[in-house]
Every structure is written in structure tokens, then in C-alpha cells.
Amino acid sequence: MAQHQVNYASSAGLPIALTSVDKLVNWGRSNSLWPLTYGLACCAIEMMASGASRYDFDRMGTIFRASPRQADVMILAGTLSKKHSEFARRLYDQMTEPKWVISMGSCANTGGMFNTYATVQGVDRIIPVDIYLPGCAPRPETLQYAMMMLQKKIRRESADMKKNTKQDLTTQAGKRARLI
Amino acid sequence: MRKYVPKDNVQKKAYYTDRFHVVPRVPREKVIDTHFEATVFNLGEYVKDSYVEIGQLVVHIDANDNFAVLKILKEQCGYTQCSEQSAVDYLAKDGEFELFWQMLNVNEAKRVRVVCRLKEGLAIESVEPLFKSANFAEREMFDMFGIKVNNHPFLKRILMPDDWEGHPLLKTYPLFGDEFASWYEVDKIFGKEYRDIIGPENRDPGKIDIEDTKRFSRVGYEVPFGTEYNADEEVEVAYSETALVNYNKKTSKQLDERR
């Protein structure tokens, strides 16, 4: 009878890795963040540069997908006009759970310099945002950093998305509106 | 942020009220250029007034004659391009719009501006059969001013959404939008009942919400992420210590008490 020569009890001998479901699932989720190929304005040019060979998003497992049904990150890159807000929200609704949102650049964060009648004053009026990325326009490094922050955030979360608190559009402004 | 002043009477009240200020005007010269003289001659009785401004012929016409005038300019005077067509809002001052067509003669390198006045509520004849570029220009004029264009093949808003209310380039239209504009995306996506929940637009880019403990906070008033804000009780703040500075300890350099 053959004797097993492998000492399973020694360090790294066991073909077993002990982890929790949360960690395993989040390891998978955070290392394959697939953003939607969706650009709104000049920030999208920086987003394209981030995806191209020089800055190379692919090495982080971040691959742009052309369909919202295959994507799990929405990067709102640029000025969101009121005419377009309906379609942005529709794309967000079409994405499957779990999904995250990065608001890229001043215009997406607050409306930026477009303090006019035709611009949505911050995309968080219509879509819950996970990461706000400042800059006009943010450099590709900044977007990479935002992606890494999002990965960190996901690794902190629970695998059960119902337990994760998302930014609620109704909390901040709504509470004050109800008080007044 | 600057105070918003209604601009209903923006044309009646002088924007600049220096007593001795003379509004600079582009000088109007007589038509002496032979090509321009021939152009004015070809237009004949349609011309109500004509002069030259910065090397450009300006021709005032009646609003009913616009198609005939542009046809003559195109077929007899060589103005084969209509590079721009739009309007100016003079409703408060004169109760009418000023419409203009910017024409270009490529062979002669000359430009003519055809100008007419149109009372509010009246429509203008389309020049789309003559110049294809007028198609979008007239749609934009309709979108921005609400001026209707007769016999246009597809008169529909071009920049604003189809269900938009108001015409944004009118001088009475507020820059930040009227009530319809400011709630447009909320009404459209969530419905009117969500107005209370989502709240009004924040038009102050420097505004920091002290109740919002998840996004930005005032420096010196940091609270832990996601803390439930309660105005009655003070939230204990723990600042970070770095190798360079300890934010928990007051430095001697701090001049004023933070309020």
C-alpha cells in the first residue's frame, strides 16, 4: 500500500483554503468589475484612455462591456443633460445586481460649471452613487484610483447584496424636505 | 451665489447705468461696393433698408418676402450658401422678433445678412426648399424661440426634449430654468410624488450639507461615515493623527477659536 508522501499538516501542504463566503464572493466581484461602455462628455475621453493600452484597465480585470446586462459598474463620465437623464436611468435599471456607480468628474457630481436649465445638477438626483470622482476632467490615474477604491469598498461589503446599504436617494435631501 | 433677479424687463432697464456711457455701435456705411450695389439692385423693391457693416451687406426686408429675397440671392446673385439662420428676442422692447439669414457667396467671398422683423405669434415661410441647411436652423429657431415656420418638412424640437415646456432662448426664460425645467428629470423618471423625497436642486456648488455624513463634510466638523445626524446631540469627533500633525491637539498657531 502506497504511503502518502505529502505531509498535509505542514504549512501550505493542505490543498484547502479556508475563507468565508463573503470574502470568496467579493474576491470574485471586485476583481472582475465590468463597466458599461457609456460616455456622456469629455470625461469619457479620459475613460477611454484608461481603458486603452497606456493605462490598461484590463490588467485590473476591468473590461468594458457593450451591454448593460453584462455590466456591473456604471461610470457616469460627463455632463448629464436633462433630456438624457431618462435614458441614463433606464440603462442603470437594465443592469443586473450587484451593480455599482461611479460618478466621474465635476459635471456628474454636482452639475459642475453647467449651472443651467438643461443640466442635471448631480447624477445622484436620479441614480445612487458609490464613488464620487472629482476633477475636470479626472486623469486616467484618478479613474484607476476610483476603481481601486470601489474594489476596496466591495471587499468590505457582504456577499448578500440585501445587507449592503446603498446610497438612498431619499435620505439626505428628503429628510430635510420633510422637516421643512 | 449671486442673487437671482427676474429678467422680465431686462431690455427695458439698462444693464449698465453710467450716465456718460455711450454704447459702442458698429458704424454703418453706405453701399459703394459694385457687387453689393448690384445685389441691392437685383432685390429691387424688396429692400426696405440697406447698408454695409464691417464689409458685410445688411438688407432689411418685410417678413412676407423672405422666400422671394433668398431665391433672388441664390439664383441671381450667387449666394449659394445659407450659413446661419436664427432670431433675436426683442419682445420686451418692440414686441417682435428679429430674424436673420446669413448668406455666403463663395465665388465673390462676400456675405449678406438678410434681416426682418416678425411680430410675436406670427409664422415665417420656410426657406428649406432653397437651402437644406435651413432645415435644422429653422427647427432650432422653433425650439429656442417658439417661432413657427410654414411649410417646413419636419418642424419639431431639435435640442430640447419633445415634451419640454417653454423656449429657452427667450429673454424672459430664467437661466436656471422655470419650475418645469428644475423638476424635469424627477417628474419623468420617478413621477411628481417624488419631488418631496428627492428635494430641490442644489444650485450652490460650494454647499456642504451637515446632515450628509456619507459624502462631503466641513473641515473641522468631520464625523464618522454614515453617522445618523441629530441636531440635538453633539457627535464625538476623532481626528486622525499623522506623523506631521495631530489634529486632536490644538496647535499654538491656530489664531481663532473655530466657531
Contacts between the chains, C-beta under 8 A, distances in Angstrom:
chain1	res1	chain2	res2	distance
A	82	B	161	7.3
A	82	B	181	7.2
A	82	B	184	4.7
A	82	B	185	5.2
A	83	B	160	6.6
A	83	B	161	4.5
A	83	B	164	8.0
A	85	B	184	7.8
A	85	B	185	3.9
A	85	B	188	7.2
A	85	B	189	6.7
A	86	B	185	7.2
A	86	B	188	5.3
A	86	B	189	6.0
A	89	B	189	4.9
A	110	B	202	7.3
A	110	B	205	5.6
A	111	B	201	8.0
A	111	B	205	7.6
A	112	B	205	7.7
A	115	B	175	7.8
A	115	B	176	6.9
A	115	B	203	6.1
A	115	B	205	7.3
A	116	B	175	6.1
A	116	B	176	7.0
A	116	B	177	7.4
A	117	B	168	6.1
A	117	B	173	7.4
A	117	B	174	7.2
A	117	B	175	6.6
A	117	B	176	6.0
A	117	B	177	3.0
A	117	B	178	7.7
A	117	B	181	4.4
A	117	B	182	7.6
A	118	B	160	7.3
A	118	B	168	7.2
A	118	B	177	7.6
A	118	B	181	7.6
A	120	B	185	5.5
A	121	B	201	4.4
A	121	B	202	6.0
A	121	B	203	6.6
A	122	B	202	6.9
A	125	B	185	6.6
A	125	B	186	6.9
A	125	B	198	5.9
A	125	B	201	7.4
A	126	B	185	5.6
A	126	B	186	7.6
A	126	B	189	5.6
A	126	B	190	7.9
A	132	B	215	6.6
A	165	B	226	7.6
A	167	B	214	6.6
A	169	B	197	7.3
A	169	B	198	5.9
A	170	B	197	4.6
A	170	B	198	7.2
A	172	B	199	7.9
A	172	B	209	6.0
A	172	B	211	6.1
A	172	B	212	4.6
A	172	B	214	7.8
A	173	B	197	7.9
A	173	B	198	6.0
A	173	B	199	3.0
A	173	B	200	7.7
A	174	B	196	6.9
A	174	B	197	4.2
A	174	B	198	6.5
A	174	B	199	5.9
A	175	B	211	6.8
A	176	B	199	6.7
A	176	B	209	8.0
A	176	B	211	6.5
A	177	B	196	5.2
A	177	B	197	7.1
A	177	B	199	4.6
A	177	B	200	7.7
A	178	B	196	6.9
